[in-house]
Amino acid sequence: MPKSIQILDDNLINKIAAGEVIESPANAIKELVENSIDANAKNIVIEVKKSALELIRVEDDGSGMTRKDALLCFKRHATSKIKTFDDLASVDSMGFRGEALASIAAISKLEIKTSIDNIATHLKLDKSKIIFEKEIARTKGTTIEIKSLFFNVPVRKKFQKTQNYLNSEIIKVVTNLSLTRPDVGFKLILNSDIKITTKPQDIDKKTAFKNRIKNILAKDVIKNALDVDFSENNIEIFGLISDPNFSKKTKTYQYLIVNNRTIYSSIISKFIKEAYSTRIGESEYPVFALHIKIPFQFVDVNVHPQKREIRIRELIFIKQAIKKAIDKAFEKKFQKDVDKNFFSADFNFTKPEMQNEEFSYKEVKKENIFEKFEKQLIFEKFYDIENLDLEFLKIDHFLFIEAKFLKGFLDVEDDEKIVVFDLSSIFLMFLFEKIKKKEKASKVQTLLVPINVSLNLVDISFVEDNLSKFLDSGFDIRVISKDQISIDASFQMLEKENIKELFFLILEDFKHFNSTDLVDKTYEKKIATQISKIAKTKSYTDEEAIDLLSAFAKNSLANVDPLGQNIFKKLNKNGIEKILKG
């Protein structure tokens, strides 16, 4: 028998709305801070305990509320920002959804103290119900405390990610909000530690924005950043973009503010990358912190319940403006470099001495690797594969061994003469498995010269909270300043530039997929592809070749690596002759 339709009670309606708006503690903090910004606060203090699941306290010096407004603000669809339907097209505040405070109150124990003068209204709510009301003394502004977030929605609490991940998301949210309003001071206290502190800047908005950016982005990026300042047809774009040499492998270091709101827009991010043209590779992403001002009638911010995404009309004009803004920034840099080189050049018009005059420009015939191998095909000493005390031919990342010495280890037919191992595929296979399964690295090397890496506020905090995880993954790390770490030891067989590149890959893995034991499928191929690039460009010593082959012999009989490439190939006489004859 079909079930009859019923009207949901207010308590359940509020919980459903909370699921749309408040997916995580970071969402709750975002909503509260945006309310403080809309109240014209000049200083906002956010205090968080146990990843905000135990306590969120947001205190501001904004305009505050009267008793009447304080009682109304927890009602659904209550707002001070819209009166008529036409107002929807021109909302320029941080938000107007009435569900925010009502939704938070429905899934927490909430307390508010708010005042427009020196007398405050003090309310306590439990599951949206006011259980306490009193007048108290308080200067103008509002303080909201949220305790036991999700206490009555255990399913949502159960599916929250780890505390380290939640902490990094909270830092990211406050960082983004501080970028939207550099005229407001922010302080974030996370588990008694001050993570962010900025002062309000009462100067022109462009200078204030760039100053705030410098508190957020890593020093090496800022030092080499390009200034963007463009205005045309009611579209304004300003901020900083990275030099192409400081592009990243992920979009993590991209900050986009549209009409004073931090948003995510894959299409705008794509426009910015396309504007770089061939200055960066296909797998690289520019670092940027840009403020884009677009006429309000071209933007709809309410596509997503948390207003993270926007919908834009007249995209062609936005794309053209972004390209012009970035081209202008590069032209300005080019002119500056030309002027600098012109005035610093040592003008010497004497004919330079010719070096290596006896050098002959005769065509050099490329050596076929099998011709080289044919000359060295006879090995003098071979022993058991387990001992690996044998002679072999190594060319680039390929290892050639006579098949007869691998019987018992590989299934080798009588007519198969040579086995060619791809060392890069073995290297990829073992390093990928360690990262994927987050196994403790068995072989690390202490670096003679530690590698210093600049990070933004979000990443430096995350690394600091997860030093032991990085150590288990083969990176011995120290935090040496508020925006720099030092890598003191890492995997054997990795070169300096590869260590840094791999560190950023593992950082992204931990940040986004550390709630499970295995790397998410969508990220596996990216990690494997990047390790493969490292493995194929690496030079392998004889000792490293032996170590890799030994590990392969003892631990795996796989035929292909994680990208499906053959780890070894068996060649018979006909196959060898075919290659040698071209």
N, C-alpha and C positions, 0 to 999 in steps of 0.2 A: 504494500500500500504506500503511495507517495507521501512524503512528509509535507506537512502544511507550512506555509511561509509565516515567519514570526518577526516581529520588530525587536531588534537587539536592545538591551538595556544600555544606559549611558556609560556604565563602567566598562562593558565589553567594547563599546564603540571607541572609547578613549584608548583602550589597549591596542585596538587595531590601528588607530591613527598613530599611536606611539611606534608601532612596527614600521609604519611608512616613513616617519620623520626621524626617530631615534633608533638607528640600527646599532650604534655603539656609543660608549662614553664620549668619544670625540665629537659625535653629532650633538650631544646634549650641551657640551661646552661651547661649540660653535653657535648654537641658538642663543645661549645666555649672553655670550660676548657680543653678538650682533645686536641684541636688545640694548646692551650698555652703550654701544656705539651710536645707535639710533637715539639714545637719550642724551646725546652730546657730551658723553663723558670725556674727560681729558686724561684720566688715569684709571686703568683697569688692572686689578690684581686677581689672578686665578690661582687657587690652591687646590691641589689634587692629592689624594691618598689612595694607595693600592689601585693604581690605574683607573681612578675615578669610580670604581665600583663601591668603595667605602664612603668617599667624600668628594664632593665638588663644591667649592666656595668661590663665587664670583662677586667681587666688590667693586663698585664704581662711584665716581663723584658726579654722576650725571644729574638730570633734572628731577629724578625721583617720581613718585606717584602719590596721589591723594588716597585717602582710605577707600573712596568709592572705586577708583581705578584699580587699586590693589585687589579688591574683592572681585572685580570683573575680569581681570587679566587671565584667570585660570578657567574661564568659560570658553567652550569651543567656539571658533569663528569670532572671537573677540579681537579687535584691532583698533589702533588709533590712526592707521595709515590709509584707510579706504573708507569713503562715504558713499560714492556712487560708482556705477559700472565703468564710467569713463576714466575713473582714477586708476584702473588696472593698467592702462596703456602708458602711464607716466610715473609709475612708482620708482622713486630714486633712493629709497632707503634700503637697508640691508635685507629686509624681508617684510612680509605682511601676513603670513599665515597664522591664523589664530590657534592652530593646533599645537604650536611649539610648547608653550608653558603648560597648556592643558595636558598634552601628551606626556611631558616629563613628570608632572604631578601624578599622573595615573599609574606610573611604574616606579615610584620612589616615595621616600618620606622627605617632604620639602618644607623649608622654612624661609620666610622673606621678611626683611626689614627695609622699609622704604620711606623716604621723607622728601618733601618739597621745601622744607625750612628747617626747623630744629626739633620738630615733633614727628616721630615716625610711627607708621603702622607696622605692628609685628604680628605675623600670621604663621601658624603651623598647619600643614596639611598632611593627611595620610590617605593615600589612594584617592586623591582629588577632593577629599572631604576636609573642610576647615574644622580643626579640632581645638584651635586656640587662637584668641585674638586679644591684643593689648596695645596700648599706646606707650611708647618709650622715647627716650631722648636719643637723637641721632642727627648728625649734620646731613645736609642735602645729598641725596644719592640713594643707591640701592645695594643691598647685600642679599644674595640668594644662596642658600645651602641645600645641597641635594645629598641625602644619605641613603645608602642601601639601594642603589640603582638596580633595577630589574628584580627586586626581591620577590615580587609577586608574578613575574613572568619567567619562571625557571628555565623554560626552553630557550628563550633568547639569551639568558645568562650562560647557559651551557654551551652555546655555540659562539661565545666570544673567544677571540684568539688569545694568545699568551699575554701576560702582563707586559713583557718587553715590547711586544708588537703594539699593544694598546698605548703604551707610553710614547712610542715613536709617532703614532698617529696623533696623539694629543699635542706633542711638540710641533708637528707639521701644521696642524690646524691653527695654533696660536701664531706660528711663524707667518702663515699665509694672511691671517687677519691683521697682523702688525704691518704687513706690506700694503694692505689696502688703505690703512690710515696712519701714515707716519706722523700726523699731527697729534696722535694719541700715544700715551705711554703705556707699555704693557709689562707686567711682571708675571712670570709663570713659576710657581713653586711646586715641584713634583717630589712627593715623599720627603719633604723638608729641605730639598736641594733646589736652589734657584737656578733654573735652566735658561730662562730668557729674561732680560731686563733692558728695556729701551725707554728713553725719555721723549716726551712730546716735543716736536720740532715746529716752532712757530715761524716758518720761513716759506718761501714759495714752494708749491707742491712738487715741481720737478726735482729741485735740489733736495728736498726732504725725502722724496722717494728714493733717489739714488743713494743718499746717506743711509737710509734704512736697509737698502739692498746690501750695502757694504758690511752690515752687521750680520747678514744672513749667509751670503755666498762665501766660498773658500777664497783665501787670499790670492792663490795663483790665478784663479779665474778673474777676480776683480782687477788684478794688476794688468791683465792682458785684455780686458773687456773693451768693447766698442760702444761708444755713446750713440744712442738713438734719440732723435728729436725731430718729429715730422708732424705736419698739420696740413690737411687739405680736405675741402668739401665737408666740413663739420666732423671729420674723423681726425683724431689726435692720437699719436703713438709716441711714447717716450719711455726711456729706461736704458738697460744695458743688455748687450748680446755678447756671446763669447767669441774670441778669436777661433778660427777653424781648428787650430792646433790643440784647443782645449775642449773639443767636442767629447761627448760621452757615449757609452754603449747602450744607455737606457735614457728614458725621458724623466728620470727622477729629478734632475736639476733644472726643471722648467717651471717658472712661476708666471702665471698669466692673470692679470687683473683687468676685467672689463667693467667699465662704469662703476668703479670702486668696489667691485665684488670679485673675490678670488674664485675662478671657475676652472672647470676642465672642458676643453674643446679640442677634440682630435682633429677637426678640420682646420682650426686656426694653427694648431701645432704643425700640421702638415704644410700649411701655407708658409710658415716661417722656415721650415726645413727646405722647402722648394726654393725659397728666396736665396738660400745659401748656394744653390745650384751645384756646380762641381767642386765647390770649395771643401766639401766634406764627403765622405764615402756613404754608400747606400745604407750601411749598417750602423752609421754614426748619427748622433742627435746633438743639435746645438744646445748650449746652456743659455738660458735667457730669463730675464725678469722684466716684463714689459707691461706697461699700463696702456690700455686701448680705450679710448673714449668714442662711443658710437651713439648716434641719436637714439633715444629711448624707444621710439616707435619701430626701430629695426630689430629690437632684442626682446626675447621672451625668456625670462630666467626660471620660469616655473615648469619646465619640462620634467625636472627631477624633484622628488619630494624634499630632498635636502638642498635643492638649488645649486647642486654641484655642476650641472650642465646647463647650457643655454641653447636656444635656437635663434639663428640669425637670418634675417632676410637680406636681400641685395648682397649676397656673398661675393659677387664679382668685384664690387667696389672695395670690399674689405681686403680681398686678395691683392688687388692692384696697389692699395695703400701700403700693405705690409711689404710688398716687393720694393716699392719706391723707398720706403723708410729704411730698409736694410741695405739696399743699393747705395743710398745716400751715406749711410754709416761707413760702408766699405770704401766709398770714394773719398770720404773725409780722411780715413786712415791712410789710404794710398797716397793722398796729397801730402799728409804729414810725414810719411816715410820718405817720399821724394825730396821734400824740403830738407829733411834731416840729413839724408845721404848727400844731397847736393852741397850743402854748406860744410859737411864734414869730410868731403872727399879729398884725397890727396892727388891733385892733378899732376900727373907725370907723363909727359908726351914722348919720352924716349922709348925706343924700341926695346921691348923686353927680351932678355936673353932666352934663346931656345934651349929647352931642356930635352935630354935624351935624343940628340940629333941623329944618332945611329939607329933609332927605332924604325923598323920597317913596317909599313902598313899593308903587308901581305895578308891575304885572306887566311884566317886561321880555321882549320878544319876541326869541327866539333868531334870529340872523342866519344865513340860509342861505348857505353858502359859494359856491354858484353864483350867487346874487343879487349877491354882492359881485364875483364874477368877471365877470358879465354887464356890469357897469358899466365894467370895465377890459379888456374883450375886445380892443379895438383897440390894438395896440402900435405905437409910432412907429418904432422902430429894431430891425431884426433883421439879424444877420450870419451868417456861416458857423458851423455848430455846433462846428467845431474851435476857433474863436476864443472862442466862448461869450461874446461881447460883446453880449448881447441882453437885452431886457426880458422879464420874466415876472411871473407872479403867484404868490406863495408864501403858503400858508395852513397853519399848523402844520407838519407834515412832508410836505405835498403841494406839488408844483410843477406849475403849469399853463402850457403852451406851445402856441401855435397850430401845428397839424399841418403846415401848409405850409412852415414853416421847418425841419422835421425830415426833409424828403424827401432821399433820398440817405444818410441815417443810419438811418432806420427805414422799413420797408415800409408806406407810408401810402396808403390809398385816397382817391380824390377827394372822397368824401362825408364823410370823417373830418375833423373840425374841430379837435379839441383832444386833446392827449396829456397825461395826468396821471401824473407820476412820484411814487413813494413814496420820499422821501429816506431814510427809516428802513430800507427794504429794501436800498437801495444801500449804506448805511453798514454794515448787517449783513453783506452779501455780501463786501465787501472786507476788513473787519476779521476776519471768521470765516476767510476764506481765508488771511490772514497767520498767524493762530494755528494753524490746522490744518496748514499746510505749514511752520510755524516759519520763515517768511521774515523777513529783517531788516527792521525797520520803517523806511520811507523818510522819514516825516515825524513827528518828535517835537517836543514843545515843552517848554522848561525852565519849571518851575513857579516862580512868584514866591515862593510859600511852600511849601517841601517838605512832603510828607505823611508823618507818622510812623505806623508800623504796628507793633502789638505782636504777637509770635509766640511759640509755645511752643518748647521746646528742640529738638525734632525739626525744625521748620520753619526756625528761625533757622540751624541748621547746614546744612540743605539749600540755603537761599538763598545762604549764604556760599560754598558749594562750586560754585554755578552762576550767579554774577553775570554772566558773559559771555552765558549763554543768555538771561537776563532782558533784558539789553541788546539782544540781537538781536530779542527779542520786543517791544521798545518801552518797556522800563522801565529807567531809569538809577537804580540802587539802591546805597545805602551801608549797611553794618551799623554802627550807632552805639552799640549796647550788647549785652549778652548776651541781651536779649529784645526788641530794637527795631531796625527798619530805617527808612531814610528814602528815600522815592521822590522823586528830584530832577527827573525828566523822564519824560514819557509820551506816548502817542498824541495827536496833534492832535484837536481837536473833542470831547475827553472832559472832563467836569466832575469836580470833586474827588471827590465821593462815588462816581462811576462808575469812576474810576481805581482806587480801593481795591477795589471789588467785582470789577473785571476782573482785578486782580492776584491775588486769591485763586483765581479760576477758572484762571488760567494756572499758578499754583503747584500746584494739584491735578493739572492736566494733566501737568506736568513730573514730578511725584512718581510718578504711576501709569502713565503711558504714554510715558515718555521713552526707552524702549528701541526705539521704532520711529519712522519719519519722519512718519507720519500719526497723528492722534489716533484712539484706539480708537473703533469705531462706537458703543459703548455710551455714550461721553462726548460725542460730537459734538452730539447733539440738546440736551443740557443746556447746553453752551456757547452754541449758536446761540440757544436760547430766552432765555438771560440777556442776551446782547448785544442781542437784539430788544427786550427790555423797556427797556434803556438807550436804544436808538435811538429808540423811540417816545415816550419822555418828554423827550427832548432838544429844546432850542430851536436851530434852525439859522439862522445869519446868512446874508445874501445871498451873502457871499463863500464860506462853507462849502457852500452849495447849488451854486454854480458849480463849486467844486472837485470835489464828488461827481459832478455831471453830466458834467464833463470826463473824470474817471477812468472813468466808465461808458462814455462814448462811445469812448474810446481802447482800452479793455481788455476789454470784454465786450458781448455781445449776448444775454445770458441773459434769459429772460422771467420767471423766478421766483428768489427768494432761497433760502437753505439750508433754510428752513422751508416752502417751497412757496407762499409768498405772492407775488402779482403785483408785479413791480417797476414796471411802467407799464400804463396802460389807455388805449386809444384810443376816443374818443367821437365819434359822428356827430351830425348835427343833431337827429335824432329822439331819440337818447339824452339829449342836453342838455335838450331841451324836456320830456322825460318827467320828468327830475329837477327841473327848475325848476317844473313844475306840481305836483310832489309826488306 
